[in-house]
Amino acid sequence: MTAFTTLPLKPALLTSIETLGYTDMTPVQAQSLPPMLDGRDVIAQAQTGSGKTAAFGLSLLQSLDVDTIRLQALVLCPTRELADQVSKAIRKLAANIPNVKLLTLCGGMPLGPQLASLTHDPHIVVGTPGRVQEHLKRESLHGGGIKVLVLDEADRMLDMGFTEAIDDIIGRIAKHHQTLLFSATYPDEIRAVSKRVQKHPVEVTVDAPADEKPAIEQRFHEVEPAQKLDALAQLLGGAHAADAKRNQALVFCNMRREVDAVAQELDRRGFSALALHGDMEQRDRDEVLVRFANRSCAVLVATDVAARGLDIVALPLVVSYDIAHDPETHTHRIGRTGRAGQTGLAITLCTPRERPKAANIEELNGTPLPWRPLKVAPSRGKTLHLAPMKTLVIDAGRQDKLRPGDILGALTGDAGLDAKDIGKIDVFATRAYVAISRALANKALERLRAGKIKGRNFRVRALS
């Protein structure tokens, strides 16, 4: 264990670290922070939840000169959801540094408000490649003062076709800058990007010690294509799911159209199931992520790229409806369960045609795959598998000075709910979401509509 206090960090950053309850560095932080603080380029292989965001966040804040009003650090992320997470994490680390201006610039959002915010240069921008490239081309964003460029989850950005956009962005920013590249996997394409954009990078690869690796049980089932939906419903609703004490499951499909079809069929069979993929409107994607995170959705069916915006610690079950195209992606999928000391179950459905992909996973692991027979029973109609919570939407948010405490106060006050029946509260710019125990959701809705929040009347509705 290595303490953060051993690093030459600004006192304000050490205060933020202490406030957030961090004491010792994670392995990726311990290995990457010293060279990053020295100004070296770094390429790091790091999974979700490894502490990489705090690592590069501390590094770029350490080099930040708040008195110089110009863009000094740029973080590129594959999705808006991840960009939002990264922005929140950096803001928390910067809490004790006065006057830091950070902007999140992502596609799927109106351009006008972003242009207005860019009237004065920010210190830090976190965004998706397409929108950042657009602002650089418009010259609404000025990259000449950038000292640090971070490519977060670079493998997914390449999968999404952002290679040309990233190269164009690098050509439009300061020639001499530090480049920090973080990726969950190390395919040849990532190494090629590193060679092109980095100078003598320090390589960091962190594998958890054997006694700290997640307690994940894997099961592989061979099924015929025509049986896959029946098999999935059986696994989600039957004894296999009970083995994992399931209350939620994340199901991966390779294609967006498959995501929609599987989610619709699960919904027809009585599951609280939602779809998540890149073809959806941004607001719809936000709502799906909120509902899964606050436990008012039992099953989320998603593509690999879309699921990158998901941050659920206690996720007991992951199912690969389709085998991942490459074994590294499979490893990343199953790493979504069994986190933070929890046990997890990862189930993979494999058709005979997908056997070569399974063989690739076996080769990467170096051990035989845990195949299990599965007797698939035909569907027996609709059986309800509802999520424990239901989400209410309040058409007000940060712009209305609404805070989670205001919503909690209204629900436990005039609405008469017990705090234990109120789940996660998420407040966005113009709307807020609150999870309520399903049995009490209608009562809460009626009380909120009849009463007031912070002395004001707001429109409240339930998400079906």
N, C-alpha and C positions, 0 to 999 in steps of 0.2 A: 504494500500500500504506500502511495506517495501523496502527501498532502499538497493542496493547492498553494499553501503558504510558502512552499519551497520555490515557487516560480516568481520571477521579477514582474509581478502584475501591479497595476495602479491600485492604490488603497481603495478607491471607489469600487473597483471590480472585486476585490477581496471581500468588501462589505456585502456586495450583492450575492456572492457565492455563499457567504455565511448565512445571509437572510434566506436563501433558497434551500438551506440545509445540506449543502454539499460540503464534504470534508476531504475525503480522499478521491483522487482521480481514478476514472475507469482506465482500463488498459489502453484504449485508443487515445484517450486524453494524455496519459503519461508518456506515450511514445510520440505523439504528433505535436503537442504543444511546444516543447522546447525548440525543435527546428522551426516551427511556424513563428514563434516569438523572435527567433534570430533572423527572420526574413527569408528563410529558405522556401522553395517550392516543395510541396508535399503531395504525394499520391497515397491515399489511404483506403484500404478495403475495410468497410465497417457496416455492420448490419443495423437496421432500425433498432433504436433503443440502446445503442452502445455509447451514447454520449457525444457523438460527433458534432452535433449542432452547437453544444456548449463549447466544444474545442475550437471550432473555427470562429464562433461568435466572440469568445474571449480574445482570440488572436487579432481579429480585425478591430475590435474596440480598443485594444491596447495601442494600436498604431494610429488611432483616430485623433485628429487635431480639431477639436470642436470650434475653435476660434476661426478656422479657415472654412468659409461657407462655400463649399464645393463638394461634388460627389467624390468620395474617397474609397468606398467599398461597394462592390457589386456581387450579389449572390444570385445565381441562376438555379432554378428548380424546375422539375418536369411538369408539375401540376400546380394549380392555384391553391389546392388544399395544403400541399406541402409548403408552399411559399407562405401561406398564412401561419402555419405552425412555426416555421423558422423565424418569421417576423416577431411573433409573440415571445419566442425564446430569447431573441436578441434584445428586445425591449426590456425584458425582466433583468437581463444581465447589465443593461445600460441604465437601470433605474436610478443609480446614484451619481450618474454623470449628467450635469445640467445641460439642457438645450440640444440634446442629440435629436436630429431630424431623420427619421427612417420612413421611407415610403414603400408600399407594396404595389407593384405594377404587373398586372396579369391580364391576359386575354379573357374574353367573356364578360368584361366589365366595361361600362361606358367610358369613352376616351375623354370626354369633356372635363369631368371632375379631376382626372389625372393630370390633364394639361394645366388646370388651375393650380393644383398642388405643386407643379413644377415651375411656377413663376419664380420661386426662390429655390435654388439648388438644395437638395437633401444631402446629408452626409453619407447615408447608406441607402441602397435600393435592393430590395429582394423581389425577384419577379420571374416570370416565365420567358424563355428566349424570344418567342414571337413578338410579344408586346414590348419588351426591352429593345429589341432590334428596331421596331417601328418608331419608338421615341428617339432613338439615336439617329435614325434616318431623318426624322422631322427636325432634329436639333432642338427638341424640347428637353432632351436629356443630354448632358454634356459629360463625356467620358474622359476628357483630357487630364483630369486630376486623380483618376483611379489608381490607388496603391495596391489594392487587394482584389482579386477576382476569385470567387468560389464557384465551382461546378459541383452542386450537390446532387447525389443520385445520378451521376453522369451516365451510367449504363441505361437507365430508363429514358434519359433525354435522347440518347442515340436510337433506342428502340422506337421512339416517337418521331424520328426523322428530323431532329433539331441540329444535326451536324453542320449543315450549311449556315444556319442562323448563328450558331455559336462561333464559327469561323469568321463570319461577317462582323459580329459584335467585337471580337478580339481585334479585328482590323480597324475598328472605330474608336477604341479606347487608348489610353496612354500606352506607349510602346513598352516602357519599363515598369512592370508591376509584378507582384507576387501572385502565383497561381496555385490554388489549393483545390485538389480534385478528390472527391469522395465518391465511392462506388461500392455497392453491395457485392458485385461480382467483378472479376478481372478478365473479361474476354479480350481477344486480340484487338478488337476495335478500340477498347479503352486504352490499351497500351499504345496504340497508334496515335490516339488523341494526345496522350501524355507526351509522347515524343515530339509532337508537333507544337504544343503550346507551353511546355514546361522546360526549365533549364536545370539539369542535374537534380531532379527531385529526390527527396528522401522517401523511400518506400516504407509504408507501415501496413502490416497485415496482422490482425489480431484474431486469434482463435481462443475461445473460452476454454479454460482448463477442463479436463474431463469431468472433474467433480462439480463444475459449475455450469456445465452445459444443460440446456432446458430438458426437463423430463418429458420428452415427447414420445408417445407410442405411435408407430406407423403401421398401417394396414393397407395392403394392396389387394384389390378384388378384380378378377377378370370377369367382364360381363359382355354380353352381345349388345351392339348399338341399340337395338329395339328395346332392351331391358334397362337402359341407363336411367331414365326418369323414374321408373318403378323402384330401381335399386336406391337411387338418391333419396326418394321419399321414405323408403323403408329405413334407411340408415339414419335419417334425420329424426324420424318419429318413433323408432323402435328401440330394441334392446341395445343396439350398438351405441346409439346416442346416449342412452342412459348410463352406459359404462363411463362416459366422460362427464357425468352430471351436467348434461347440456342445458344451458339456457339460451345460448346463441351459437350460431355457426356462420362461418364465412365460406362461400362456395366459389371456386375459381373456374371460369370458362375461358377458352382462348379467343373466341370471337364475340364481338358485340351483339350480333343477332342471336347468338346462342344464349347470351346473358338474358336478353329480353324473353326469349322463349321459355327458358328454365324458370325464371322468376314468375312469369304468368302462370305456368303449370303448377308450381308450388302453391301459389296463391289460390288457384282453383281447388287444390286439394286441402286447403284449410290452414296453411302456414302463413304467418305474418312475414311475407317475403318481399324484398325490394331489389331492384336492379340498379347497378352503378357502372357507367361506362362513359367514354369521352364524347359520344354523340348527344348526350343530354345537355339541356340548358344549365348554365352554371348555378342558378338558384335552385333548380331541382336537385342537382348534385349536392349542394350544401345541405338541403333538407334531408336527403337520404343519409348523409354522413352523421348529421345531428341525431337522427332517429335511431341509427344503429348504435351510436356511442351512448345514447341515454336509455337504451334497452327497451325502446318501443318498436323495435323490429327484431324478429327472432332469427331470420335468415337473410343475409346479404349475399346476392349473386353478383360477381364483379369480374372485370378483366384485371390482369396484373397491374397495368399502369394506373387505372382508376383507384385501386386499393392502396396505392402508395400514400394517399392522403388520409388514411385511416390510422388512428392511434388508440387502440384498445389494449389494455394490459391483460385483463383476465378474459381471454378468449379461449374457451375449452375445446372447440372443434373446428378444424379446417378440412374442407373436402375439395379435392381436385376432380371436378366433373370431367374435364379433359386433362390428359397429362401435359405438363408444361413442354414447350418446344425445346428447351435446353435444361440440363440437370441443375445448373446454377439457379435458374428461376424456381425450380422445384424446391431447392433448399431454402430459398427466400420465402416461399409460400408457407412451408411447414414451420418456419421460424416465427410465424405470426401467433402460434399457440405455444403454451408451455413457458410463458415469460414471467419475470418477476417472482420466481419461486413457485409458480403454479405448475400443475401437470396438464398435459394436453394430448389430444388425439388428432392425428393427421391421417385421413383416409383418401386413397387414390383409386378411382375407377379407371380400369384399363380395358379397352376393346382389343381383340386380337390384332388389329392393324397397328395399335399403338405399342405393341411389344418392343419394337426397336428403341423407342424412347425410354421405356422402362429399363432396358438393357444399358442405356447410357447412364441412367441414374445409378444403377448397380455398379457400373464401372467406376464412376466418380466416388461412390461411397466405399468401394473396396470390400463390401460385404453383401451376402445374398439379401434380396428384398424379402420382407415378411409377407408372403402371399397367404391369403386365407380364402377358403371356399365361401361362397355366398349364395344361398338359395333364395332367388328373387321370387317373391310372391306378387301376383298381379294386384293392381289397385283395387281397394274395397270401398271406394267412395270417399267422401269428405269427412275428415276428423280434424277438429280444431286444435291448432298448436299456436296459441296466441302469445305474443310478447307480454311480459308482466307490467309494462308501462304503456302509457299513451301520451302523445305529444300535443300540447296546446301552443298555438302561435299567437303572439301579441304583436299587433301592428305598430310597434314603437321600439326604439332601440337607443343606442348611444347618442344619436343626434337629439333625442328627446330627454337626455340626461337620465335615462333609465338604467338602473343597476340591478344585479341579481338580488341584492338585499331588499330592494323595493318590491320585487315580485314575491320573494319569500315572505316578506312582511304582510303583503296583501292576502296571501293564501293561508297563512297561519293566524291572521287577525280576523278580518271580516268574513273570509270564506270558511273559517273554522276547521282547517285541515291540520293534522298532526305533521310535524316536520319529517317524520319517518316515511310518510306517504308521498313526499315530494322528492323527485330525483334531480338529475342534472339540469342546470339552467344555463342556457347559452344566449348571450346578448350580442347581436350584430349591429351594424350602423343604423338600420331602419326597422329591424324586427327582433323579436326575442322568442326563444323556445323554452318551454318548461315541461319536464316529464312528470306525470302524475300516475300513481297506482291506477291500473286500468279500471278497477271497480269503483273508484272515486272520481274518475276523470269528468264524467257528466256533471256531477255535483260541483266540482271545481269550476267548470266552464260556466254554469249558471250563476254561481256566486260572483265570479270575476266580471261577468257581463252586467250583473245588477249593481255591483259595487264600484270602487275606484282603486287605481294604483297610483300611489304618490299624489293623491288628491285629484286625479284626472281620469276621465273616461277614455279607454282605448278599445278598439275593435279586437275581439278575441275569438278564435275559432279553433276547432280540433282538426288535426290531420288524420285522414282516414287510413 
